[in-house]
């Protein structure tokens, strides 16, 4: 009888330990995905913060290109609001709109040799290129975190703990249709 009680206690302790480990593993994976999404938001906000400087620099040379500059400003505000709490597809769509607007600004800049040679413009262009690289890295980091989380939520034994941990599958950060390849700007 004593051996049966000891066996039952050991089994219960092992089940409790397995439950705690499963719960913690899923919560850590979910927090990692949340953190990675925050990294995308940080980089999108950084890029949006660079935009007013770029617009003002281009404005000095190409003030008659009002439509292009307004499109950039609108896209910037959309990215800023999406970064504050939008869903992943909303962030991706706002990001794509801003990316297109930036390509249009760079195309306008091609028509102004003095602008292309301006040190402020060149510095902004370098900062934007660095930010684009960081955004790309943040997207990949997020998708890796989501892949890990989604794998855990979908596989045994972790899937049994997903309800208790209140963790579910997350959406991958996908480029909107037509935005899978980065835009090219040539000078």
C-alpha positions, 0 to 999 in steps of 0.5 A: 500500500505504501509503495502504491501511494509513493508511486502515485505521489511521484506520478502526480509530482512529475505531472505537475512539473511537466505542466509547469515546464510546458506552461513556461515554455509556451509563455516564453515563446509567446513573449518572444514573439511579442518582443520580436513584433515590438522590434518591428514596431521600433524600426518602423517608428525609427524609419517614420521619424526619419521621414520628416527630415527627408521630406524637408530636405527634398522640399527645398529642392523640389517644392513643386512635387507636392503630391509625392511629399504628401503621399510620404507624409500620409504613409508615415502617419499610417505607419506610426498608428499601425506601430502603436497597436495594429495587427500584423497585416495592418503593419505590413500594409502600412510598411508597404505603403511607406516603402512605395512612397519613399521610392517615389521620393527617391525617384524625384531626387534623381531629377535634382543633381544638387539634391543628390549631392547634398550631404544632409540628403546623403546622410538621410539616405544612408540612415534609411538604408540602415533602417531598412536593413534593421527592419528586414532583420526584425521581420525575420526575427519575428517570423523565427519567433512565430515559427517556434511558437506555432511549432510548440502550439501544434506539437505534442506535448506542448499543445496540451498546455496551450489552452492553460497558458492562453497561447495560440498560433500567431500570424507571420509577417508577410509582405503584401502582394507585390511587395515580396522583393525590395524596391530598387532605386538607382541614381 
